[in-house]
Structures are given as structure tokens and as C-alpha cells.
Amino acid sequence: MVAQALLHPRNLHQGKYDFAALIKAQPALAAFVLTKADGEQSINFSDNSAVVALNQALLAHYYQVKFWQLPAGYLCPPVPGRADYVHYLADLLAGKDNVIPHGKQVTLVDIGTGANLIYPIIASSFYGWQVIGSDIDAVAVKAAQAIVASNPVLRGRVHIIRQQTAAIFAGVIAAGQFVHLTMCNPPFYASAAEASAASARKWANLAKTHSAQQRNFAGQPHELWCDGGELAFISQMINESLQFKQQVGWFSSLVSQQKHLTPLQALLKNVGAAQHRIIEMRQGQKVSRILAWSFLPPGQQLLHHSGVN
């Protein structure tokens, strides 16, 4: 169950899962649906195959994505939470008239899009935006390209780039190109040991409850951790965003740990960001934050039209 009052108002995933509709969209989900003692239907969220089947059904039913396959062991994130990030980013473009722009004139870059491609699927399907997804992992890029090629709703709207260097934006945003929004779900942990400990805590919780907020996400090492964790990664992103300050309307990243906001805001001040915002998202007991920043004065984030090379 997804907590209705806590999701963004435009999020399509309000309330309980409609398993009858989801099974109609993805019949394979039926094998994983359980009836609990109170009569409600659910799945075993500790079973990766069940979580994948649920995601396939959600993407087919709500976003007309009929083919969605992941390489073994790659991150399988929850669709409702990912949708929230996209919708809160869209709010940044609403402007004084509170109208959110739809259509291919808006370009979004998803840094570290992964094999799952969920952010681009939602952004392109719901808003009609052009989306560039970048990733350093060759397997993830190949899987993402297969998803795009296999779904007419994505072709011509979603473009996948393999990042060849350790840079975050260079090689992804072309010279002279204007991007309205960037987003990123960075590696949260600072080491393999830290990621392993967090995984152990998650499985301990799953032994007590099969809450929808505690899932078998899986994930490759580079999807889960990097040297210095999210603080180091987002700090690098902020420093590199200086090179593209006139080419991007809003940069953004998820921030999992609240304690990281203070040093990140100090860094934004040091690099001369014109404005920044902290947007809080809640799904059940889970709290996450979007840190968004811009080097452009208010009102200038939509003055450009962008093209995709």
C-alpha cells in the first residue's frame, strides 16, 4: 500500500494497489499476489521476482511501457517514490502562472539512469519531455537502450548516453545545449561495508514486516556506494555544475541524510548559486529530500528551448 496523503498530488500511484488492473496489464504478476489474513492483496516484497513483476505491471498500466527487463542483480526501485521526484521537479518549472510545461521543448537529464530507466519513463510518458539518461555502466546502458527500443512511447523521447569518464555532466550535456532540469539518485553509501550493513538491517526489518516501504531492491556496487558516499558525489556534482551554469535551468539530486544538507548548502553558497531549494518527500516512514539549485535568476529557467543531439 502507498500512503495516499504523502505522495505528490499528481502522482498516479495514490492509495492501494489495484491488483486486478495490474494483473490485466501484466498477467505474470498474478503468480506473486498473496491474500493476507485481513483479506487485502499484496506481494512478498522480500522476493525480487515479485517486486520486478509489480514494477512491470505498474509501468505497463500507468505508462504504457510493455517491455521492461533488468539484468540480474541490478537495482529495481519502487515506482511510486520515483514518480514523486519527477513531479516535484516539474513544479520548479511552473512559473508565475503555475502552469507546468509539457512537451518536447523541455529537456531533462537523468544522471546515473541505471538499467531500470524509471525516471525517464515517467518524465517522458507523463509530461512528454525529452529525457537524456546517462550511465557509466555498459550493461545498464544496453538494458536501458533495449527498453527504449522496445517501447514506442519512449522512442524519440528518451536518449541514452554512456558516460565514458568520471565527469558527471561533461560528455552528457553538449556545447550550446540548454537543459531545463537535471536529476540524480546518487550512491548513498561510502563503502561496500556500509552498504552491506544497511542491507543487513533491511533484511532484519523484512523478517518482522513485509511493509511496502522495505523492498528487495537489489543493486550493483556502483549503484549503492562510492568513495565518500553521497556527500562526496553531490559535492562533485555541485562543483562541476559551475561549468554548465548557463546551460541548465535547475540542477538537482536526492539527499538521503539530512546532516549532509548543511555542508552542501555551504558549498552552493561558495560556488555562487543564485538560488537553491530543499524539497522534502515522504513515502510511509521513509523521508528523502531533493536539493535543487540554479545559477540563473528566478524566472529564467524556461527562457530557452533545448535540442537533443
C-alpha positions as a Markdown table, in Angstrom:
| # | Residue | x | y | z |
|---|---|---|---|---|
| 1 | Met | 0.0 | 0.0 | 0.0 |
| 2 | Val | 1.2 | 3.5 | -0.8 |
| 3 | Ala | 0.3 | 6.2 | 1.7 |
| 4 | Gln | -2.1 | 8.4 | -0.3 |
| 5 | Ala | -1.8 | 11.7 | 1.6 |
| 6 | Leu | 2.0 | 11.6 | 1.5 |
| 7 | Leu | 2.5 | 11.4 | -2.3 |
| 8 | His | 2.7 | 14.3 | -4.7 |
| 9 | Pro | -0.8 | 15.3 | -5.8 |
| 10 | Arg | 0.0 | 14.4 | -9.4 |
| 11 | Asn | 1.4 | 11.1 | -8.5 |
| 12 | Leu | -0.7 | 8.4 | -10.2 |
| 13 | His | 0.1 | 5.8 | -7.5 |
| 14 | Gln | -2.3 | 7.0 | -4.8 |
| 15 | Gly | -3.9 | 4.6 | -2.4 |
| 16 | Lys | -3.8 | 0.8 | -2.5 |
| 17 | Tyr | -2.5 | -1.1 | -5.5 |
| 18 | Asp | -5.3 | -2.2 | -7.8 |
| 19 | Phe | -4.1 | -5.7 | -8.4 |
| 20 | Ala | -7.0 | -6.6 | -10.7 |
| 21 | Ala | -6.0 | -3.8 | -13.1 |
| 22 | Leu | -2.3 | -4.5 | -12.7 |
| 23 | Ile | -2.7 | -8.2 | -13.4 |
| 24 | Lys | -4.7 | -7.3 | -16.5 |
| 25 | Ala | -1.7 | -5.2 | -17.7 |
| 26 | Gln | 0.9 | -7.8 | -16.7 |
| 27 | Pro | -0.7 | -11.3 | -16.2 |
| 28 | Ala | 2.6 | -12.7 | -14.8 |
| 29 | Leu | 2.0 | -10.7 | -11.7 |
| 30 | Ala | -0.8 | -13.0 | -10.7 |
| 31 | Ala | 1.6 | -15.7 | -9.6 |
| 32 | Phe | 3.1 | -13.4 | -6.9 |
| 33 | Val | -0.1 | -11.9 | -5.5 |
| 34 | Leu | -1.0 | -13.1 | -1.9 |
| 35 | Thr | -4.1 | -12.6 | 0.1 |
| 36 | Lys | -3.3 | -11.5 | 3.7 |
| 37 | Ala | -5.3 | -12.5 | 6.8 |
| 38 | Asp | -7.3 | -9.3 | 6.6 |
| 39 | Gly | -8.3 | -10.0 | 3.1 |
| 40 | Glu | -6.1 | -7.4 | 1.4 |
| 41 | Gln | -3.9 | -8.4 | -1.5 |
| 42 | Ser | -0.2 | -7.9 | -1.6 |
| 43 | Ile | 3.1 | -9.5 | -2.7 |
| 44 | Asn | 6.1 | -10.7 | -0.9 |
| 45 | Phe | 8.3 | -7.6 | -1.0 |
| 46 | Ser | 11.4 | -9.7 | 0.0 |
| 47 | Asp | 11.1 | -11.6 | -3.2 |
| 48 | Asn | 13.0 | -9.8 | -6.0 |
| 49 | Ser | 11.0 | -11.6 | -8.7 |
| 50 | Ala | 7.7 | -10.4 | -7.2 |
| 51 | Val | 9.0 | -6.8 | -7.0 |
| 52 | Val | 10.1 | -6.9 | -10.6 |
| 53 | Ala | 6.7 | -8.3 | -11.7 |
| 54 | Leu | 4.9 | -5.5 | -9.7 |
| 55 | Asn | 7.1 | -2.8 | -11.4 |
| 56 | Gln | 6.4 | -4.3 | -14.8 |
| 57 | Ala | 2.7 | -4.2 | -14.1 |
| 58 | Leu | 2.8 | -0.6 | -12.8 |
| 59 | Leu | 4.9 | 0.6 | -15.8 |
| 60 | Ala | 2.6 | -1.2 | -18.3 |
| 61 | His | -0.7 | 0.0 | -16.7 |
| 62 | Tyr | 0.2 | 3.6 | -16.0 |
| 63 | Tyr | 2.9 | 4.5 | -18.6 |
| 64 | Gln | 2.2 | 2.1 | -21.5 |
| 65 | Val | 5.7 | 0.5 | -21.2 |
| 66 | Lys | 5.0 | -3.1 | -22.2 |
| 67 | Phe | 8.6 | -4.3 | -22.2 |
| 68 | Trp | 10.7 | -3.8 | -19.1 |
| 69 | Gln | 13.5 | -6.2 | -18.2 |
| 70 | Leu | 16.5 | -5.9 | -15.9 |
| 71 | Pro | 19.9 | -7.6 | -15.9 |
| 72 | Ala | 20.2 | -9.9 | -12.9 |
| 73 | Gly | 21.2 | -8.1 | -9.7 |
| 74 | Tyr | 20.6 | -4.6 | -11.0 |
| 75 | Leu | 18.6 | -2.0 | -9.0 |
| 76 | Cys | 14.8 | -2.5 | -9.0 |
| 77 | Pro | 13.5 | 0.7 | -7.4 |
| 78 | Pro | 9.9 | 1.4 | -6.3 |
| 79 | Val | 7.9 | 3.3 | -9.0 |
| 80 | Pro | 5.7 | 5.5 | -6.7 |
| 81 | Gly | 8.7 | 7.1 | -5.0 |
| 82 | Arg | 10.5 | 7.7 | -8.3 |
| 83 | Ala | 7.4 | 9.3 | -9.7 |
| 84 | Asp | 7.4 | 11.8 | -6.7 |
| 85 | Tyr | 10.9 | 13.1 | -7.6 |
| 86 | Val | 9.8 | 13.7 | -11.2 |
| 87 | His | 6.6 | 15.6 | -10.2 |
| 88 | Tyr | 8.4 | 17.8 | -7.6 |
| 89 | Leu | 11.0 | 18.7 | -10.2 |
| 90 | Ala | 8.2 | 19.6 | -12.6 |
| 91 | Asp | 6.9 | 22.1 | -10.0 |
| 92 | Leu | 10.2 | 24.0 | -10.3 |
| 93 | Leu | 9.2 | 24.9 | -13.9 |
| 94 | Ala | 5.7 | 26.0 | -13.1 |
| 95 | Gly | 6.4 | 29.7 | -13.2 |
| 96 | Lys | 4.3 | 32.6 | -12.0 |
| 97 | Asp | 1.2 | 31.3 | -13.8 |
| 98 | Asn | 1.6 | 27.9 | -12.0 |
| 99 | Val | 1.4 | 26.1 | -15.3 |
| 100 | Ile | 3.9 | 23.2 | -15.8 |
| 101 | Pro | 5.2 | 22.9 | -19.4 |
| 102 | His | 4.6 | 19.7 | -21.3 |
| 103 | Gly | 6.1 | 18.5 | -24.5 |
| 104 | Lys | 9.4 | 18.0 | -26.2 |
| 105 | Gln | 10.6 | 21.6 | -25.7 |
| 106 | Val | 11.6 | 20.7 | -22.2 |
| 107 | Thr | 14.7 | 18.6 | -21.7 |
| 108 | Leu | 15.6 | 16.6 | -18.5 |
| 109 | Val | 18.9 | 14.9 | -17.9 |
| 110 | Asp | 18.9 | 11.8 | -15.5 |
| 111 | Ile | 22.4 | 11.2 | -14.2 |
| 112 | Gly | 23.0 | 7.5 | -13.4 |
| 113 | Thr | 19.8 | 6.4 | -15.1 |
| 114 | Gly | 20.6 | 2.8 | -14.4 |
| 115 | Ala | 19.2 | -0.3 | -16.2 |
| 116 | Asn | 15.7 | 0.4 | -14.8 |
| 117 | Leu | 15.2 | 3.8 | -16.6 |
| 118 | Ile | 12.2 | 4.6 | -14.4 |
| 119 | Tyr | 12.8 | 8.4 | -14.1 |
| 120 | Pro | 12.9 | 8.8 | -17.9 |
| 121 | Ile | 9.9 | 6.6 | -18.4 |
| 122 | Ile | 7.8 | 8.7 | -16.0 |
| 123 | Ala | 9.0 | 12.1 | -17.2 |
| 124 | Ser | 8.6 | 11.3 | -20.9 |
| 125 | Ser | 5.3 | 9.5 | -20.6 |
| 126 | Phe | 3.6 | 11.8 | -18.2 |
| 127 | Tyr | 5.0 | 15.2 | -19.3 |
| 128 | Gly | 6.1 | 14.4 | -22.9 |
| 129 | Trp | 9.6 | 15.8 | -22.1 |
| 130 | Gln | 12.8 | 14.9 | -23.9 |
| 131 | Val | 15.0 | 12.9 | -21.5 |
| 132 | Ile | 18.7 | 12.1 | -21.7 |
| 133 | Gly | 19.7 | 9.2 | -19.4 |
| 134 | Ser | 23.4 | 8.8 | -18.7 |
| 135 | Asp | 25.3 | 6.0 | -17.0 |
| 136 | Ile | 28.9 | 4.7 | -16.8 |
| 137 | Asp | 27.8 | 1.0 | -16.7 |
| 138 | Ala | 27.8 | -0.7 | -20.1 |
| 139 | Val | 25.4 | -3.4 | -19.1 |
| 140 | Ala | 23.0 | -0.8 | -17.7 |
| 141 | Val | 23.2 | 1.3 | -20.8 |
| 142 | Lys | 22.5 | -1.7 | -23.1 |
| 143 | Ala | 19.5 | -2.7 | -20.9 |
| 144 | Ala | 18.1 | 0.9 | -20.9 |
| 145 | Gln | 18.6 | 1.1 | -24.7 |
| 146 | Ala | 16.6 | -2.1 | -25.1 |
| 147 | Ile | 13.7 | -0.7 | -23.0 |
| 148 | Val | 13.6 | 2.4 | -25.2 |
| 149 | Ala | 13.8 | 0.5 | -28.5 |
| 150 | Ser | 11.1 | -1.9 | -27.4 |
| 151 | Asn | 8.5 | 0.7 | -26.4 |
| 152 | Pro | 7.1 | 3.1 | -29.0 |
| 153 | Val | 6.0 | 5.5 | -26.2 |
| 154 | Leu | 9.7 | 6.1 | -25.4 |
| 155 | Arg | 11.3 | 6.1 | -28.9 |
| 156 | Gly | 12.2 | 9.6 | -30.0 |
| 157 | Arg | 11.8 | 11.0 | -26.4 |
| 158 | Val | 14.4 | 9.1 | -24.4 |
| 159 | His | 18.1 | 9.1 | -25.3 |
| 160 | Ile | 20.7 | 7.0 | -23.6 |
| 161 | Ile | 24.3 | 8.1 | -23.3 |
| 162 | Arg | 27.2 | 6.0 | -21.9 |
| 163 | Gln | 29.4 | 8.3 | -19.8 |
| 164 | Gln | 33.0 | 7.5 | -20.6 |
| 165 | Thr | 34.7 | 9.5 | -17.9 |
| 166 | Ala | 34.4 | 10.2 | -14.2 |
| 167 | Ala | 32.9 | 13.6 | -15.0 |
| 168 | Ile | 29.2 | 14.0 | -14.3 |
| 169 | Phe | 28.0 | 16.4 | -16.9 |
| 170 | Ala | 30.8 | 16.7 | -19.4 |
| 171 | Gly | 30.1 | 14.4 | -22.3 |
| 172 | Val | 26.4 | 14.4 | -21.5 |
| 173 | Ile | 25.3 | 18.0 | -21.9 |
| 174 | Ala | 26.5 | 19.2 | -25.4 |
| 175 | Ala | 28.1 | 22.5 | -26.1 |
| 176 | Gly | 25.4 | 25.1 | -26.6 |
| 177 | Gln | 22.6 | 22.8 | -25.4 |
| 178 | Phe | 20.2 | 24.1 | -22.8 |
| 179 | Val | 18.8 | 21.6 | -20.3 |
| 180 | His | 15.8 | 22.6 | -18.1 |
| 181 | Leu | 16.3 | 20.1 | -15.4 |
| 182 | Thr | 18.9 | 17.5 | -14.2 |
| 183 | Met | 18.2 | 14.8 | -11.6 |
| 184 | Cys | 20.2 | 12.2 | -9.8 |
| 185 | Asn | 19.8 | 9.4 | -7.3 |
| 186 | Pro | 23.4 | 9.2 | -6.1 |
| 187 | Pro | 25.1 | 6.2 | -4.5 |
| 188 | Phe | 24.2 | 6.7 | -0.8 |
| 189 | Tyr | 26.9 | 4.7 | 1.0 |
| 190 | Ala | 30.6 | 5.5 | 1.4 |
| 191 | Ser | 31.9 | 1.9 | 1.3 |
| 192 | Ala | 30.9 | -1.7 | 0.5 |
| 193 | Ala | 30.9 | -2.4 | 4.2 |
| 194 | Glu | 28.4 | 0.4 | 4.9 |
| 195 | Ala | 26.1 | -0.7 | 2.1 |
| 196 | Ser | 26.3 | -4.3 | 3.4 |
| 197 | Ala | 25.4 | -3.2 | 6.9 |
| 198 | Ala | 22.4 | -1.3 | 5.6 |
| 199 | Ser | 21.3 | -4.3 | 3.6 |
| 200 | Ala | 21.5 | -6.5 | 6.7 |
| 201 | Arg | 19.3 | -4.0 | 8.6 |
| 202 | Lys | 16.8 | -4.1 | 5.7 |
| 203 | Trp | 16.6 | -7.9 | 5.8 |
| 204 | Ala | 16.2 | -7.8 | 9.6 |
| 205 | Asn | 13.3 | -5.5 | 9.2 |
| 206 | Leu | 11.8 | -7.7 | 6.4 |
| 207 | Ala | 11.9 | -10.6 | 8.9 |
| 208 | Lys | 9.5 | -8.6 | 11.0 |
| 209 | Thr | 7.2 | -7.0 | 8.4 |
| 210 | His | 6.6 | -7.0 | 4.7 |
| 211 | Ser | 6.0 | -3.3 | 4.5 |
| 212 | Ala | 5.8 | -1.8 | 1.0 |
| 213 | Gln | 8.4 | 0.7 | 2.1 |
| 214 | Gln | 11.0 | -2.1 | 2.6 |
| 215 | Arg | 11.7 | -3.9 | -0.6 |
| 216 | Asn | 14.2 | -6.2 | -2.2 |
| 217 | Phe | 15.8 | -3.5 | -4.4 |
| 218 | Ala | 19.0 | -5.4 | -5.4 |
| 219 | Gly | 21.6 | -3.2 | -6.9 |
| 220 | Gln | 25.1 | -3.2 | -8.3 |
| 221 | Pro | 28.0 | -1.9 | -6.1 |
| 222 | His | 28.4 | 1.3 | -8.1 |
| 223 | Glu | 24.6 | 1.9 | -7.7 |
| 224 | Leu | 24.9 | 1.7 | -3.9 |
| 225 | Trp | 28.2 | 3.2 | -2.8 |
| 226 | Cys | 31.2 | 5.3 | -3.9 |
| 227 | Asp | 34.2 | 6.7 | -2.1 |
| 228 | Gly | 32.9 | 9.4 | 0.3 |
| 229 | Gly | 29.2 | 8.4 | -0.3 |
| 230 | Glu | 26.5 | 10.8 | -1.3 |
| 231 | Leu | 28.2 | 13.8 | 0.3 |
| 232 | Ala | 31.3 | 13.4 | -1.9 |
| 233 | Phe | 29.2 | 12.6 | -5.0 |
| 234 | Ile | 26.8 | 15.6 | -4.7 |
| 235 | Ser | 29.7 | 17.9 | -3.8 |
| 236 | Gln | 31.4 | 16.8 | -7.1 |
| 237 | Met | 28.2 | 17.4 | -8.9 |
| 238 | Ile | 27.9 | 21.0 | -7.4 |
| 239 | Asn | 31.5 | 21.8 | -8.3 |
| 240 | Glu | 31.1 | 20.5 | -11.9 |
| 241 | Ser | 27.7 | 22.3 | -12.3 |
| 242 | Leu | 29.7 | 25.6 | -12.4 |
| 243 | Gln | 30.9 | 24.6 | -15.9 |
| 244 | Phe | 27.3 | 24.4 | -17.1 |
| 245 | Lys | 25.7 | 27.2 | -15.1 |
| 246 | Gln | 24.3 | 29.0 | -18.2 |
| 247 | Gln | 23.1 | 25.8 | -19.8 |
| 248 | Val | 20.9 | 24.3 | -17.1 |
| 249 | Gly | 17.8 | 25.7 | -15.5 |
| 250 | Trp | 17.8 | 23.6 | -12.3 |
| 251 | Phe | 20.3 | 21.0 | -11.1 |
| 252 | Ser | 19.1 | 18.6 | -8.5 |
| 253 | Ser | 19.9 | 15.5 | -6.5 |
| 254 | Leu | 18.3 | 13.3 | -3.9 |
| 255 | Val | 19.9 | 13.6 | -0.4 |
| 256 | Ser | 19.2 | 10.7 | 1.9 |
| 257 | Gln | 20.9 | 12.0 | 5.0 |
| 258 | Gln | 19.7 | 15.3 | 6.5 |
| 259 | Lys | 23.1 | 16.0 | 8.0 |
| 260 | His | 24.5 | 16.4 | 4.6 |
| 261 | Leu | 22.3 | 19.4 | 3.7 |
| 262 | Thr | 24.3 | 21.9 | 5.8 |
| 263 | Pro | 27.7 | 21.3 | 4.1 |
| 264 | Leu | 26.0 | 21.1 | 0.7 |
| 265 | Gln | 24.2 | 24.4 | 1.2 |
| 266 | Ala | 27.5 | 26.0 | 2.2 |
| 267 | Leu | 29.2 | 24.7 | -0.9 |
| 268 | Leu | 26.3 | 26.1 | -3.0 |
| 269 | Lys | 26.9 | 29.5 | -1.5 |
| 270 | Asn | 30.7 | 29.2 | -2.1 |
| 271 | Val | 30.1 | 28.5 | -5.9 |
| 272 | Gly | 27.7 | 31.3 | -6.3 |
| 273 | Ala | 24.4 | 29.6 | -6.9 |
| 274 | Ala | 21.7 | 32.2 | -7.4 |
| 275 | Gln | 19.1 | 30.1 | -5.6 |
| 276 | His | 18.5 | 26.7 | -4.1 |
| 277 | Arg | 15.6 | 24.8 | -2.7 |
| 278 | Ile | 15.2 | 21.8 | -0.4 |
| 279 | Ile | 12.1 | 19.7 | -1.2 |
| 280 | Glu | 11.0 | 17.0 | 1.3 |
| 281 | Met | 9.4 | 13.8 | 0.1 |
| 282 | Arg | 7.7 | 11.2 | 2.3 |
| 283 | Gln | 6.6 | 7.7 | 1.5 |
| 284 | Gly | 5.4 | 5.9 | 4.6 |
| 285 | Gln | 8.1 | 6.2 | 7.2 |
| 286 | Lys | 10.8 | 6.9 | 4.6 |
| 287 | Val | 11.9 | 10.6 | 4.3 |
| 288 | Ser | 14.1 | 11.8 | 1.5 |
| 289 | Arg | 15.0 | 15.2 | 0.2 |
| 290 | Ile | 15.6 | 16.8 | -3.2 |
| 291 | Leu | 18.3 | 19.5 | -3.2 |
| 292 | Ala | 17.8 | 21.8 | -6.3 |
| 293 | Trp | 20.0 | 24.7 | -7.3 |
| 294 | Ser | 20.3 | 27.2 | -10.1 |
| 295 | Phe | 22.8 | 29.8 | -11.3 |
| 296 | Leu | 20.1 | 31.6 | -13.2 |
| 297 | Pro | 17.9 | 34.4 | -11.7 |
| 298 | Pro | 14.3 | 33.4 | -10.8 |
| 299 | Gly | 12.1 | 33.2 | -13.9 |
| 300 | Gln | 14.9 | 32.5 | -16.4 |
| 301 | Gln | 14.8 | 28.7 | -16.2 |
| 302 | Leu | 12.3 | 28.4 | -19.1 |
| 303 | Leu | 13.6 | 31.2 | -21.4 |
| 304 | His | 15.5 | 28.7 | -23.6 |
| 305 | His | 14.4 | 25.9 | -25.9 |
| 306 | Ser | 16.6 | 22.9 | -26.0 |
| 307 | Gly | 17.5 | 20.3 | -28.6 |
| 308 | Val | 18.7 | 16.8 | -28.2 |
| 309 | Asn | 21.7 | 15.8 | -30.3 |
